[in-house]
Amino acid sequence: MTLQSAASDLELMEAAVREAGALARELSMKPLEIQSKGEAGPVTNVDKAVDAMLELKLLSQRPDYGWLSEETPDKPEYRIGKPRTFMLDPIDGTAALIGKFPQWTISAGLIEEGRAVAGVIYNPMTDEFFAGAVGHGARLNGRPIKVSEASAIEGARMIGQKSRFADRRWSANWPKMEIIERQSIAYRLALVAAGMGDATLLFGWKHDWDVAAGAAIVEAAGGAVSDLWGGALSFNNDIPRVPGVAAAGARLHPLLIERTRVLPDPRAQAAS
């Protein structure tokens, strides 16, 4: 990805997501129309309105790019083999939106050859706007950001769920950490990129649209992002998902992998 193309694509995504954020904030103040997607959870009129706006705003300017969104039926032929693919979660943290907790975000990532190369994550309720492109830095509300330099798990600020680290699956207890709970996966990754948390771990299969933007921004901010076994994340496959995520500063990341690599890999289970 060239500097010029990265800047152009980021500029497009930033403008579109800011406009979508204003719409989402306005709609969130009104009574919500809520439907169930079964195991996939609830969806609201806000999710659908943001999805429609972003599809129009982005693909009208980049008609040759692929498209994957949580709220659009997936058609692999519309994204696989494309030069780049937009990956969207119109509202990441719909339950937080419904519950009126300011922890939901709009997440837009850009994939090139299976790699997350640029991303934008916006929390309309706190007006935190994270953006970045690999090799070109990351920003929060226009100011440069970097991941933390934490080099020990003990005392680290882990963004995740407390129950995950008390689970008996671990062969050794985790050292004492400050655990910061946030509902939106994209928001967790963005906070790590900004150094507002030292790390986040995502367990089990995660959809590409949840992870792509955050992975790009963390890497752009100087951090390391991988699966839970230290392997590179691969996006835009036939089934668009990744088998867990570890994101942290470069010094802390390998210490996390030492602990998470003991977990069973869901890819092996899926292949059997």
C-alpha positions in Angstrom: 0.0 0.0 0.0 1.6 3.3 -1.1 1.6 6.4 1.1 -0.7 8.2 -1.3 -3.2 5.4 -1.6 -3.2 4.9 2.2 -3.9 8.6 2.8 -6.6 8.6 0.2 -8.4 5.5 1.5 -8.1 6.7 5.1 -9.4 10.1 4.2 -12.4 8.5 2.6 -13.1 6.1 5.5 -12.7 8.9 8.1 -15.1 11.2 6.4 -17.7 8.4 5.9 -17.4 7.1 9.4 -17.7 10.5 11.0 -20.9 11.2 9.0 -22.2 7.7 10.0 -21.3 8.5 13.6 -23.4 11.6 13.6 -26.3 9.6 12.2 -25.8 6.8 14.7 -25.7 9.2 17.7 -28.9 11.0 16.5 -30.8 7.7 16.1 -29.5 6.3 19.4 -31.3 9.1 21.2 -34.6 8.0 19.9 -36.6 4.8 20.6 -34.8 1.9 19.0 -36.2 -0.7 16.6 -34.7 -4.0 17.8 -34.8 -7.3 16.1 -33.1 -10.7 16.9 -30.6 -12.4 14.7 -30.8 -15.6 16.8 -27.4 -16.7 18.0 -25.8 -13.7 16.3 -27.6 -11.4 18.8 -29.7 -8.3 18.4 -29.7 -5.8 15.5 -31.2 -2.3 15.5 -32.3 0.3 13.0 -29.1 2.1 13.9 -27.0 -0.9 12.7 -28.9 -1.0 9.4 -28.8 2.7 8.8 -25.1 3.0 9.4 -24.5 -0.1 7.2 -26.5 1.4 4.3 -24.8 4.8 4.6 -21.2 3.4 4.7 -21.8 1.0 1.8 -23.0 3.9 -0.4 -20.3 6.3 0.8 -17.4 3.9 0.4 -18.3 1.8 -2.6 -19.5 4.7 -4.7 -15.9 6.0 -4.4 -14.2 2.6 -4.6 -16.4 0.5 -6.9 -13.6 -2.0 -7.5 -13.0 -2.8 -3.8 -14.6 -5.7 -2.1 -17.2 -5.5 0.7 -17.8 -7.4 3.9 -20.2 -6.2 6.6 -21.9 -7.8 9.6 -25.2 -6.5 8.3 -24.9 -7.4 4.7 -25.2 -11.0 3.4 -21.7 -12.2 2.6 -21.0 -12.9 -1.1 -17.4 -14.2 -1.2 -17.2 -13.4 -5.0 -17.7 -9.7 -4.1 -14.6 -9.6 -2.0 -12.1 -12.5 -2.6 -9.7 -11.6 -5.4 -10.5 -7.8 -5.1 -7.4 -5.5 -4.8 -8.7 -4.3 -1.5 -11.7 -5.1 0.7 -13.6 -2.9 3.1 -14.6 -4.8 6.3 -17.3 -3.1 8.4 -19.1 -3.6 11.7 -21.7 -0.8 11.5 -22.2 -1.0 15.2 -19.8 -3.1 17.2 -21.3 -3.5 20.7 -25.0 -3.4 19.8 -25.9 -4.7 23.3 -24.1 -1.6 24.7 -26.1 0.6 22.3 -29.4 -0.9 23.4 -28.3 -0.6 27.1 -27.3 3.0 26.6 -23.7 2.3 27.6 -21.2 4.5 25.7 -19.0 1.5 24.7 -20.2 0.9 21.1 -18.3 1.8 18.0 -18.4 2.0 14.3 -15.5 0.0 12.8 -14.2 0.2 9.2 -11.1 -1.8 8.1 -9.3 -2.2 4.8 -7.8 -5.5 3.7 -5.1 -6.0 1.1 -3.9 -9.5 0.2 -5.2 -10.9 3.5 -3.6 -8.3 5.7 -5.3 -5.5 7.6 -3.6 -2.3 6.3 -5.8 0.6 7.5 -8.6 1.2 9.8 -11.0 3.7 11.5 -12.8 3.1 14.8 -15.2 5.7 16.1 -17.1 5.9 19.4 -19.8 8.5 18.7 -20.8 8.9 22.3 -17.3 9.7 23.7 -16.2 11.3 20.4 -13.0 9.2 20.3 -11.9 8.8 16.7 -9.1 6.3 16.1 -7.5 6.0 12.7 -4.3 4.5 11.2 -2.5 2.8 8.3 0.3 0.3 8.6 3.6 2.0 8.1 2.1 5.5 8.4 1.2 5.8 12.0 -2.0 6.0 14.0 -4.0 8.9 15.5 -6.7 9.6 18.1 -8.7 12.7 17.3 -5.9 13.8 15.1 -3.1 13.3 17.6 -0.4 10.6 17.1 -0.7 7.6 19.3 1.5 4.7 20.2 1.1 1.4 22.1 2.4 1.2 25.6 5.9 0.0 26.4 4.8 -2.4 29.2 7.1 -5.3 29.5 5.6 -7.4 32.2 2.2 -9.2 32.6 2.1 -8.4 36.3 0.5 -5.0 36.7 -0.5 -4.8 33.1 -3.7 -3.1 32.0 -5.6 -5.9 30.3 -8.7 -5.0 28.3 -11.0 -7.9 28.5 -13.3 -10.0 30.7 -12.3 -10.8 34.2 -13.8 -14.3 34.0 -11.5 -15.3 31.1 -8.4 -15.0 33.3 -9.9 -16.8 36.3 -10.8 -19.8 34.1 -9.4 -23.2 35.2 -8.2 -23.9 31.7 -4.9 -22.1 32.5 -2.0 -24.3 33.5 -0.7 -21.4 35.7 -2.5 -18.6 37.4 -2.3 -15.2 35.7 -0.3 -12.5 37.7 -2.3 -9.7 39.1 -3.5 -7.4 36.4 -5.8 -4.4 36.1 -8.6 -5.7 33.9 -10.6 -3.1 32.0 -13.9 -4.4 30.6 -15.3 -2.9 27.4 -18.1 -4.5 25.3 -16.9 -3.5 21.8 -14.1 -5.7 20.4 -13.0 -2.9 18.1 -12.9 -0.5 21.0 -10.7 -2.8 23.0 -8.2 -2.9 20.1 -8.3 0.8 19.6 -7.6 1.5 23.3 -4.5 -0.8 23.1 -3.4 1.2 20.0 -3.7 4.4 22.0 -1.7 3.1 25.0 -4.9 3.4 27.1 -4.5 -0.3 27.8 -1.5 -2.5 27.5 -3.0 -5.5 25.8 -6.2 -7.3 24.9 -6.8 -11.0 24.2 -9.8 -12.3 22.2 -10.6 -16.0 22.6 -12.3 -18.2 20.1 -13.4 -17.5 16.6 -13.9 -13.8 15.9 -15.4 -12.3 12.7 -13.1 -10.4 10.4 -15.3 -7.3 10.7 -14.8 -7.2 14.4 -11.0 -7.3 14.2 -9.7 -5.9 10.9 -9.8 -2.1 11.7 -8.4 -2.6 15.2 -5.6 -4.9 14.0 -4.5 -2.3 11.4 -4.5 0.5 13.9 -2.6 -1.4 16.6 0.1 -2.3 14.1 0.2 1.3 12.8 0.7 2.4 16.4 3.8 0.2 16.7 2.1 -2.8 18.4 2.0 -6.5 17.6 -1.1 -8.4 16.6 -1.4 -12.1 16.0 -3.5 -15.1 16.7 -3.1 -16.7 20.2 -0.3 -18.9 19.0 1.8 -16.1 17.6 0.9 -16.6 13.9 -0.1 -13.8 11.6 -3.8 -13.0 11.2 -5.2 -13.9 7.8 -8.3 -12.0 6.7 -10.7 -12.3 3.8 -10.8 -16.1 3.6 -13.8 -18.1 2.4 -15.1 -18.1 6.0 -14.1 -14.6 7.2 -13.0 -15.2 10.7 -9.8 -15.5 12.8 -9.2 -18.0 15.6 -8.5 -15.5 18.4 -6.4 -12.4 18.8 -3.5 -11.2 20.9 -2.7 -7.5 20.7 -0.1 -5.6 22.7 3.1 -3.6 22.6 6.0 -5.4 21.1 7.7 -6.1 24.5 4.6 -7.5 26.1 3.2 -9.5 23.2 5.6 -12.5 23.3 4.9 -12.9 27.1 1.2 -13.2 26.4 1.8 -15.8 23.6 3.8 -17.9 26.1 0.6 -18.3 28.1 -2.0 -18.5 25.3 -0.3 -21.0 23.1 -1.4 -23.8 25.4 -5.0 -23.2 24.4 -6.5 -25.6 21.8 -6.5 -24.2 18.3 -10.1 -24.1 16.9 -8.7 -24.5 13.4 -7.5 -28.0 14.3 -11.0 -28.8 15.5 -12.6 -27.4 12.4 -10.3 -29.5 10.2 -11.1 -32.8 12.0 
